[in-house]
Amino acid sequence: MAVMQRIKKPTTRKGKKVLLAKAPKPIEGPKQCIFLQGRNPSERTRKLLKDIYDLKKPDAAYLSRKNDFVPFEDATIIEKMCDKKDAALFGVGSHSKKRPHNIILGRTFNYNVLDLIELGAENFKSMSEFQNMKVLAGLKPCLLFNGPAWDLNLDLKRLRSLFIDFFHREKVDTIRLQGLEHALSFTATDDGMIYLRSYRILLKKSGQRTPRIELDEIGPSIDFKLRRTKLAADDLYKEACRVPKESKQGTKKNISRDAFGSKLGRIHIGKQDIGKLQTRKMKGLKKTPEERKQMLLKKKAKAKE
Amino acid sequence: MDIVNEILLNEQKKAEKYKPITVDKHLDLEFDVGTLLAFDSNDVDTKLLKSDKDVYLQSLTRDNTQLLLNKIWELPTERIDEAIVVRLPLPTTVLPRAKPVPKPRPLTKWQEFAKAKGITKKKKDKLQWDEQLQKWVPLYGFRKAAAEKEKNWLIEVPQNMDPMTDMYEKKASEKSEKVAKNELQRLKNIARARKVKIPRVGLPVTSDKASATQLATAATVAKASTASLGKFQDKLPKEKEARGKGVHELIPGKERKRRAPIPTPQAERENNLNLLDTILNKRPKIDMDKAVAKHIHNEQAMRSEEKKNLKPSKGKRKGKGNSTNFSAKKPKAGRGQRNPSKKTPGRKRR
């Protein structure tokens, strides 16, 4: 354990638990997120970050103090705050004439910035503007990415992975069928616009087992414009995506099921020399001494030739 | 036939009441049911997008959500605590981690030994039955100290020890020694894991420069680290060997000759008389340096006394009570004039 490798051991049990929680684990829990204010944040950016914070509760922290920094040049403030709060995702809001209503979303790896993507919020409708019943906090949402652009552009590929990281909450084994209430859709067009919409799923009767889906927009509704990006190098990204051996599930080979549902297995046997196989001894088939002699003579004759 | 047709018509009417759950798409969507993710690579209709953005997006999302949920409803369901639950497959999208994968730690010295010997950990219960006290005694934690005190209300002093030793103090000091030894071994394990080199004897160097004793220890250990244990290593003229804990064992050939067992009474008498002779007949050894230094000091003290007596003391000097009169100057080694008539070479040592 990393805690035991420290020269100065933690004196309290609580301190030890805190250190263990911060230590790297083979299988990680949900990523924590922090929201900061950058240089001159506007009302829109503040509201936007607050809305995303509401979507991400309780795995998020909203910091309201204004920090005068430019993330693209100097990311040390972000790294420090992430280190303090033990967060891997962050969002920074700022506003200037050149870049109005600027949102920078990003993630860290090992307390160093991995990806930084700058988006401009052109249209924004906050959750409070939609007057209807909202979704419970903490639900795992359905994520939908529309448009072929997500796969064609490298920036958008990373942005897609970043959005999934941001909103997918945590990995679950089972999900309650009634609990599928939230849907987030991200639509990308060729001119660099990304439309984020958030809906509530209503399950209606359809006469069959699978229900008919109706959607009710709950907000927020944001039109993003992709601005600058600062992505991690390929090898660093690969290093970050490395999966530890323990969590990889070994595929079960040579087992199949036939049409009737019975389990079939396949056994591979090495090459066999049929002549030297050990079988049952049948006394009647045993060679008599005369027969053996004759066989020997035959062999000798053959060898001479 | 009519009945059959009637039933079929009824079913059709029923089905028509409900809206369809199937969706037609040019390209099939890519699903990752494990993360509830669907990716639609069909082209986005820009005309509709421009005209009726929100309506178009809602309908598009509705279609895709329908397809995703159809997929989810195909999965096997279970019933856990009055809720119908679906077991999701493993997610296929690879997301970057927050922290790197933890590296496997190297085993400590004890762990390696236990592995080699096949020793496994046996879990001990907190409470242990104590025969002496006839009750359950905790092995650690709350009320362990009280139980220990009860058990050791009296500690006998064994025969071979001084009857005046404080056994409780001895026990406490032994315990503190054990704790210190454990701490040392823990630090050694950490040093081995981090591949930091620690000297065999003495403490490791903390500042960037080693102290004189540390250097002497290092030199002594190095000298004894040859194949013939340092027997043929030359020594500098004034080099002193290091002394201290652990170094003595390393210096080879330093075993003291054990004295022979008590000899016969005549031999013992003779030994003792010889000893007395050597003590009493001893001529005093003259340390030349010390003698000369003392002589000079005496001369200078006398001279300063004379000087004081010559000069009448000009009034009483107030204040500065402790003005010590250092008339004897410290002899200078390199600075100052060299006096060839002086017999002592170099710097005087006191």
Contacts between the chains, C-beta under 8 A, distances in Angstrom:
chain1	res1	chain2	res2	distance
A	1	B	105	7.6
A	2	B	102	7.4
A	5	B	105	7.0
A	5	B	190	5.7
A	5	B	193	6.3
A	5	B	194	7.9
A	7	B	187	6.9
A	7	B	190	6.5
A	23	B	102	7.2
A	24	B	99	3.8
A	24	B	100	5.9
A	24	B	101	7.0
A	24	B	102	4.6
A	25	B	99	7.8
A	25	B	102	6.8
A	26	B	101	6.6
A	26	B	102	6.5
A	28	B	97	5.9
A	28	B	98	5.8
A	28	B	99	7.1
A	31	B	98	5.4
A	88	B	98	3.5
A	88	B	99	7.9
A	107	B	96	6.9
A	107	B	98	8.0
A	108	B	98	7.2
A	109	B	96	6.0
A	109	B	97	6.9
A	109	B	98	6.9
A	109	B	99	7.5
A	109	B	100	7.4
A	110	B	99	5.6
A	110	B	100	5.3
A	114	B	96	6.3
A	140	B	36	6.1
A	141	B	36	7.0
A	142	B	36	4.6
A	142	B	37	7.8
A	142	B	38	7.4
A	142	B	65	6.0
A	142	B	68	5.7
A	142	B	69	7.6
A	143	B	35	7.0
A	143	B	36	6.3
A	143	B	37	4.8
A	143	B	38	7.4
A	144	B	37	7.8
A	144	B	38	5.1
A	144	B	39	7.8
A	144	B	40	6.9
A	144	B	61	5.9
A	144	B	64	4.7
A	144	B	65	6.5
A	144	B	68	7.0
A	145	B	37	7.6
A	145	B	38	7.4
A	145	B	39	4.8
A	145	B	40	6.8
A	146	B	40	4.7
A	146	B	42	7.8
A	146	B	44	6.2
A	146	B	60	5.8
A	146	B	61	7.5
A	146	B	64	6.7
A	147	B	40	7.3
A	147	B	41	7.7
A	147	B	43	7.5
A	147	B	44	4.6
A	148	B	41	4.6
A	148	B	42	7.3
A	148	B	43	6.2
A	150	B	39	6.6
A	150	B	41	7.7
A	151	B	39	7.6
A	151	B	41	6.4
A	161	B	93	7.4
A	161	B	95	6.4
A	161	B	96	7.6
A	164	B	35	6.5
A	164	B	37	6.5
A	164	B	93	6.1
A	164	B	95	6.5
A	165	B	95	5.3
A	165	B	96	7.5
A	168	B	35	5.1
A	168	B	36	7.5
A	168	B	37	7.5
A	168	B	95	7.9
A	171	B	34	7.4
A	171	B	35	7.6
A	171	B	91	6.2
A	172	B	88	6.5
A	173	B	87	6.5
A	173	B	88	6.3
A	174	B	78	7.1
A	174	B	80	7.0
A	174	B	85	4.5
A	174	B	86	6.5
A	174	B	87	5.2
A	174	B	88	6.5
A	175	B	36	7.7
A	175	B	72	7.9
A	175	B	85	6.7
A	175	B	86	5.7
A	175	B	88	5.9
A	176	B	83	5.0
A	176	B	84	7.1
A	176	B	85	5.4
A	176	B	86	7.9
A	177	B	72	7.8
A	177	B	73	7.7
A	177	B	77	7.2
A	177	B	84	5.2
A	177	B	85	7.1
A	177	B	86	5.9
A	178	B	83	7.1
A	178	B	84	7.5
A	180	B	36	7.5
A	180	B	69	6.6
A	180	B	72	7.0
A	183	B	61	6.4
A	183	B	65	5.0
A	185	B	57	6.7
A	185	B	60	7.4
A	185	B	61	4.1
A	185	B	64	7.2
A	187	B	44	6.1
A	187	B	57	6.1
A	187	B	60	7.1
A	188	B	44	7.8
A	189	B	44	5.7
A	189	B	46	6.8
A	189	B	49	6.9
A	195	B	53	7.3
A	195	B	57	6.0
A	197	B	54	7.7
A	197	B	57	5.4
A	197	B	58	7.3
A	197	B	61	6.4
A	199	B	58	7.2
A	199	B	61	6.2
A	199	B	65	7.7
A	201	B	65	6.4
A	201	B	69	7.7
A	204	B	18	7.8
A	204	B	19	7.4
A	205	B	18	6.0
A	206	B	18	4.8
A	206	B	19	6.8
A	206	B	20	7.6
A	206	B	21	4.9
A	207	B	14	6.1
A	207	B	15	5.3
A	207	B	17	7.4
A	207	B	18	4.4
A	208	B	21	6.6
A	209	B	73	6.5
A	210	B	21	5.5
A	210	B	69	7.0
A	210	B	70	5.4
A	210	B	73	4.2
A	211	B	21	7.4
A	211	B	69	7.5
A	211	B	73	7.9
A	212	B	18	6.5
A	212	B	19	5.1
A	212	B	20	7.6
A	212	B	21	5.3
A	212	B	66	7.4
A	213	B	21	7.8
A	213	B	62	6.0
A	213	B	65	5.1
A	213	B	66	4.5
A	213	B	69	5.9
A	214	B	62	7.0
A	215	B	58	5.8
A	215	B	61	6.1
A	215	B	62	4.9
A	215	B	65	6.7
A	217	B	54	7.3
A	217	B	58	6.4
A	221	B	54	7.3
A	237	B	96	6.4
A	239	B	100	7.2
A	240	B	96	3.6
A	240	B	97	5.7
A	240	B	100	7.7
A	241	B	94	5.0
A	241	B	95	7.3
A	241	B	96	5.0
A	241	B	97	7.2
A	242	B	97	7.4
A	242	B	100	7.7
A	242	B	101	5.7
A	243	B	94	7.3
A	243	B	101	8.0
A	244	B	101	4.6
A	244	B	102	7.9
A	249	B	90	7.0
